[in-house]
Amino acid sequence: EAGVAQSPRYKIIEKRQSVAFWCNPISGHATLYWYQQILGQGPKLLIQFQNNGVVDDSQLPKDRFSAERLKGVDSTLKIQPAKLEDSAVYLCASSPSDSPIYEQYFGPGTRLTVT
Amino acid sequence: AQSVTQLDSQVPVFEEAPVELRCNYSSSVSVYLFWYVQYPNQGLQLLLKYLSGSTLVKGINGFEAEFNKSQTSFHLRKPSVHISDTAEYFCAVITTSGTYKYIFGTGTRLKVLA
């Protein structure tokens, strides 16, 4: 079974530029999560999708971050414009459902550096 | 609101020695508890979880954790560590009702020394 795929793995941009990350979850997984992991901290949930609907985006900085999950499969996370404090690893995870009975499967992450 | 505290940011231990990584949580409602491991340049992987039942939970790679409700703790233990256990370990909680949102601790870096 293929795992959660993310691309790119690394990205370096200047502040005020825009960037997009892509996530392909495990086939059949209805729930998809985007996390931000700043160096030295634990992952922080940015947005959670159930199929193609948003369940929780309370910690997503909506003035600059946006995310979508078209057709309930792949997802993209965009930052526009980027700030220095957005430097972090962006993790995508998927699960068969949002129930804690099911494990979240994490991708390898995208490391973003904003200069 | 829920929160998770991992008291040790780094834990060095010699190979084949026992280790305990500490996790305390704060919540006004019942919670589910998790431990995840993150190897360098990889995503997180579930080690074990407590949902209900026995308070001693066994996970993968020989790890176990004990849920202590009175002390609001969920410490992770392994009786004998290997070099390959060197990684970052994260404790996480979610509440048992409403939207299931994971709250992660800041992590403990376990370094196993030869």
Interface residues (C-beta under 8 A of the other chain):
Chain A: V4 Y33 G40 Q41 G42 P43 K44 L45 Q48 V55 D56 L91 A93 D98 S99 P100 I101 E103 Q104 Y105 F106 G107 P108 G109
Chain B: V4 S9 Y32 F34 N41 Q42 G43 L44 Q45 L46 K49 L51 F90 A92 I94 T99 Y100 K101 Y102 F104 G105 T106 G107
